[in-house]
């Protein structure tokens, strides 16, 4: 015998585990100063400059 779980998993335990399936990847941009990877709207960890997401101008 075997393969049977010894205890029932509660709804909250199952839903907490499944909540990780909906996570999205983080947007990593390039620092314009040192060309290193950095998260948007954060300071660059290497050169300490603020990096904002680049916007394109409408013409």
C-alpha positions as CSV (number, residue, x, y, z in Angstrom):
1,X,0.0,0.0,0.0
2,X,1.0,3.6,0.0
3,X,0.6,6.8,-2.0
4,X,-2.2,8.1,0.2
5,X,-1.6,11.3,2.1
6,X,-1.9,10.8,5.9
7,X,-3.9,14.1,6.5
8,X,-6.3,16.2,4.5
9,X,-5.0,19.5,3.2
10,X,-7.2,22.4,4.3
11,X,-8.5,25.0,1.8
12,X,-6.2,27.7,3.0
13,X,-3.1,25.5,2.7
14,X,-4.0,24.5,-0.9
15,X,-4.9,28.1,-1.9
16,X,-1.8,29.5,-0.3
17,X,0.3,27.1,-2.3
18,X,-1.6,27.8,-5.6
19,X,-1.3,31.5,-5.2
20,X,2.3,31.3,-6.3
21,X,1.1,30.1,-9.7
22,X,-0.3,33.5,-10.5
23,X,2.9,35.5,-10.0
24,X,4.4,37.4,-12.9
25,X,8.0,38.0,-13.8
26,X,9.5,41.3,-12.7
27,X,10.3,44.0,-15.3
28,X,14.0,44.3,-15.5
29,X,15.3,47.3,-17.4
30,X,18.8,48.5,-18.3
31,X,20.5,51.3,-16.4
32,X,21.2,54.2,-18.7
33,X,24.3,55.1,-16.7
34,X,26.2,51.9,-16.2
35,X,24.2,49.5,-18.5
36,X,23.5,47.1,-15.6
37,X,20.2,45.3,-14.9
38,X,17.9,47.1,-12.5
39,X,14.2,47.0,-11.6
40,X,12.0,49.8,-12.9
41,X,11.4,52.8,-10.6
42,X,14.3,51.8,-8.3
43,X,17.9,53.0,-7.8
44,X,20.6,51.1,-9.5
45,X,22.5,48.9,-7.0
46,X,25.9,49.5,-8.7
47,X,25.9,53.3,-9.6
48,X,23.1,54.4,-7.3
49,X,21.2,56.4,-9.9
50,X,17.4,56.5,-10.1
51,X,16.0,54.5,-13.1
52,X,12.6,55.3,-14.4
53,X,10.8,53.5,-17.2
54,X,11.5,55.0,-20.6
55,X,8.4,56.6,-22.2
56,X,8.1,57.2,-25.9
57,X,6.8,60.6,-27.0
58,X,3.7,60.8,-29.1
59,X,4.2,62.7,-32.3
